[in-house]
Amino acid sequence: MTELQFLSLAVEDWLELLLLMLLCIGVLWFSVRRKLVGNIFDPFVLSFVFAFGINYGVVIFLRIEGFLSWYLFGIVALYCILMLLSFRRFSSMQGVPVVYRYFSYIGERRLGRAVFYSAVMAYVALSLLIFSSIGFGVLAETNRFDVARGYGSAIRILDTLSPFIVSYAALTIVERKQDRVIKFALLGGFIFYAAILNGAKASVIFSFVTVLMALSIASFKVKISSWQAVVAVAVGLAFSVVALNINLEKNNVSDQSIRPLAISSDLLTARLAFRFVAFGDTSYLTLPNDVIDSLEKDSIFARFAAPVVGNGNLSGMLGYEVADYSVGRQALLHYAPGSEVGGGPTSHFDLFSYVYFGPVGGAFFVLLLGCLLGRINRAVHIARAEAIQDKNKFLISLMATLWSRAVLVIIEPTVALAYILDILIIFTAMSVFWSSIIRTDSASASSRIE
């Protein structure tokens, strides 16, 4: 089913689709809400409850309309249940996860300030390199993935440093209580700069959620009124609308092209509505007519290596375009085989699992992903409990950063696992470096005293 075919169907029965989406969001929310530290502002809510609530609404809608086989519907439903069961079970499992022990080791309080300033300087330097080379992602002529070819590693480092910077900065602002308005305004400016550079339409909302997640872990009693939450969401949506509008204009998509589908006279509103429905784009592109079973795939090792080594580097080593074999990209190429513009829909944990591991192996892989998310979530809970007595901003920021990146395994498993590896490498290296510097300075000071 092409995008136009689905959107035509969605517009015709928009109320039914909307109710199904809201129902799925509600079911997912009540399934996980007691397991989350950040409550409604937890990154897991954004990536799973909201995004996949919409996606599952699309899947059920396709089944009701007769475009989806019972077999594939059952696979998607089974994988959703397995993810929920695994996540809940391992979130509740007693004991201290290895990930928390490790982050406690590298997250010494005395290193926090030095690592923070190092992260800021590294971010500024890399962002200037990206800007001078390819410009702002939000202004990309085609899409942000296509223009970023060759700079994937640098952009991934920026995406790793950004949540740490906003988390640590927010904790420092709240802790010191001085000139909060000005400092939060500066933090907001950084968030918008990072979003414009990155080009991701949900970047602003995700950064706001990461800040609130860090404050939740730290157990700071920061009262957020309903109107403040509404304003924050409205600002994030405003950025999404502006970014979407710029992207459509850059790609010469006119109002006339979507006018037949518009459910209101406000075409920008229609565009935004279609953008939300796009959380289910990989599903409606691959599940009808069993398209998913005809998608080409490469080695599973190449899938996991590509985000780490870089698509361009791995393509050069293997002799073919590695990026073309993600599930989302394959879905796009199925309908536009001659497309040379990079990027495509995200792969989704369930569809990726089914394509690369099969129905049975995919079920085990989903359980493994749920286990990973559950143990990291358990580590976040322990960090919050510890923060009641000891507010180690460095450790709290590391946990908020890890959690904000880890939840992306729901959306794009291999890329999110690469993010987790990036966090381990980057912050371990920074901590070891500054620990050795501080230890050397301390030893020198002791020798002078003697």
SULTACOR-V953815 format. One record per helix or strand. SS is the DSSP state (~ for helix, > for strand). FROM is the first residue (numbers start at 1). TO is the last residue. Records with the same first field share a line. If there is no record, write none. Layout:
BEGIN
SS = FROM-TO, FROM-TO
END
This chain:
BEGIN
~ = 3-12, 14-35, 39-41, 43-64, 70-92, 98-106, 109-134, 137-139, 144-147, 152-176, 180-198, 203-217, 226-250, 255-259, 267-286, 288-294, 300-309, 311-318, 322-325, 327-335, 349-387, 393-410, 413-449
END
